[in-house]
Amino acid sequence: MNPLSTLPACCTPLDAHWPLPYSLPGTVLLGTHFNPLLLASNDFQRCQIEPPPSIQRSVAKRQAEFLAGRLCAREALRQLAGVACVPAIGEDRAPVWPPAICGSITHSTGRAAAIVAHQAQWSGLGMDLENLLDAKRAERLAGEILTPGELKRMAAGSREQLALWVTLTFSVKESLFKALYPIVHKRFYFEHAEVLAWSDTGHVRLRLLTDLSNEWGHGSELDAQFAVKDGQLLSLVGISAPASPGAVASSS
């Protein structure tokens, strides 16, 4: 099957450009832009992707973002391992990847992406795409998303950085959950991790504030990265194998 021949009109050609500051060796990352207004009623059938009932009942925007994300994931898996399968939705709502492979799918307004790797090299991958918050909304959400330490660090910065700081904190914690949950099999929330520092070059340092497993306990620190483009923030957490606190490679 030629993957390019299955692309619907609502999706742009899949892009292999690495959009983040630091490459992760051995991973495959693909992205696309999508337009729900161009979604056709038979696009899922033409693309040979079976939408779950929840997607079949959803609006065009949700259908288009699901389709775009799964197209990225299927082609990324084909390039990585020669297996062009579509990750199903598991009972915990997370994508179900083939054995010995980890990955992550994300989407936001008009854009979707997927990243995959062999678990022999990467134990966990988490990627999240968010629209940048405006300052007013960021102020409203700060108390829900940020820990006391994060609120203190945010207060030391300028108001112009507020929206970026809150968006970044939200996104990188989402990426952290996506990367760690398949490893620890334990749910955790915004208050269970904090951003210690971030730089304009796209590096982020995180610390866990709860015990998730013997390997990932309170105080464990790890790295993440992010990039901002066209009003959207993309973050990524990559946990190298074997999984151990601090053994996270977000740069080559």
Buried (B, 14 or more C-beta within 10 A) or exposed (E): EEBEEBBBEBBBEBBEEBBBBBEBEBBBBBBBBBBBEEBEEEBBEEBEBEBEEEBEEBEBBBBBBBBBBBBBBBBBBBBBBEEBBBBEBEEEEBBEBBEEBBBBBBBBBBBBBBBBBBBEBBBBBBBBBBBBBEBEEBBEBBEEBBBEEBEEBBEEEEEEBBBBBBBBBBBBBBBBBBBBBBBBEEEBEBBBBBBEEBEEEBBBBBBBBBBBBEBBEEEBEBBBBBBBEEEBBBBBBBBBBEBBBEEBBBBE
